[in-house]
Amino acid sequence: MTNVLVTGGAGYIGSHACKSLKAAGYTPVTYDNLVTGWEQAVKFGPFEKGSLSDRTRLDEVFAKYQPVAVMHFAALSQVGEAMSQPGLYWRNNVEGSLTLIEAACAAGCKNFVFSSTCATYGEHDNVVLDEETPQIPLNAYGASKRAVENILRDFAASDGLNHVIFRYFNVAGADPEGEVGEHHRPETHLIPVMLEAIDGKRPALTIHGTDYDTPDGTCIRDYVHVMDLVDAHVLGLKWLEAGKPSSVFNLGTGKGFSVREVIDASRAVTNREVPHSEGPRRAGDATKLVSGSTRALAELGWEPSRSTMPQMIADAWNWHLNGHYDH
C-alpha cells in the first residue's frame, strides 16, 4: 500500500488532495489537529489527529504508515490575522513545518510536496509573476511560507530531501461530485463569502478597496479551481517518484479577475443579485497577483481544465446549496 501523509487533510485544499490521491491509487493519511479542519472531510483514507508541533506524535504516525511522501498543507492562512498576529504565523507555519520536515527526514521519507503561496512575491506592480520573480512578501503569511521554502532547500542539501514547492494563486470552487468542499469558520475567501451574501446567510459583501490602480479600482487575482490545483500535486508527487529534481511551480491560469468581475460572474451563474458595499483597503493586500508561468504545463503537463470563473462559481454554488460539515 502506497501511503502519503497529508497534513491539513481535513481542510479545504487538503481534503480535495486526499480525493485526488485516492483516485490516483495512493492511500492518503490525514494528519490534522482540527483547529480549522473538519473530521467529516476525511473520507478517502485513515485519520490521525495531531499537531505539527508534537514530534513524538509525528514519529508515531511515520512509523505506523511508513509514507512514501508528505503533502504539507497545514498552515494558518489569513492575511488580516497575519498582519495583526505575526508571531502566531511564525510559530505555527514555520516551527510546525520545521518539526514535520525533521520528522520526515528521520523516518527516511524523502519526497515532500509543499503548499506555498504567491503571497511570497509581495507587490510587483503590473508584473506577471513567474518562479524567478523576487520574493518580497508583504505580511507574515507570505513571509512564513517563504521561510519554509528556505528550510526545504537547506534540508535538501543536508539530508537529500527531494521536494516540489507549489506557489498558488487564489483557490476556488469545490469537488464537482460534492463529497468535499470549502468550509471555513470564519469564512474570508471572496467567492464563498459572496455566495453566503447572495443566499442571505451573511450581511452584504464588502469590497475592500475601490481605489486600486486597476481598470475598475478593485484588486485583481488569478483564480484556480481546487480540483485542478490538487491534480497538480499528484503530478508533483509523481515527478519526485520519477527521480526528477526538486522544483518550484506557480499554479495559476495567467488570467486575472477583479473583485467586481467576480461579482458580475456570480450574478450571471446564480441569477441572483450580489448585495455588496464598498470599504477601505485591507492592510497587506497587493494590487494585482497574476501568474505568468507556464512551467507547470511544460514540465508537469498540468492543464487547469476547470479553472474558468463560471465553472469555479458553479461548483462552489452547488457545494454551498447542497454540501456542508456539521459544526
Helices and strands as residue ranges (DSSP letters): E 3-7, H 12-23, E 27-32, G 39-41, E 47-49, H 55-65, E 69-72, H 79-84, H 86-89, I 90-95, H 96-106, E 111-117, G 118-120, H 140-159, E 162-168, E 170-172, H 190-198, E 205-208, E 220-225, H 226-241, E 247-251, E 256-258, H 259-270, E 276-279, E 288-289, H 295-295, I 296-300, H 309-322
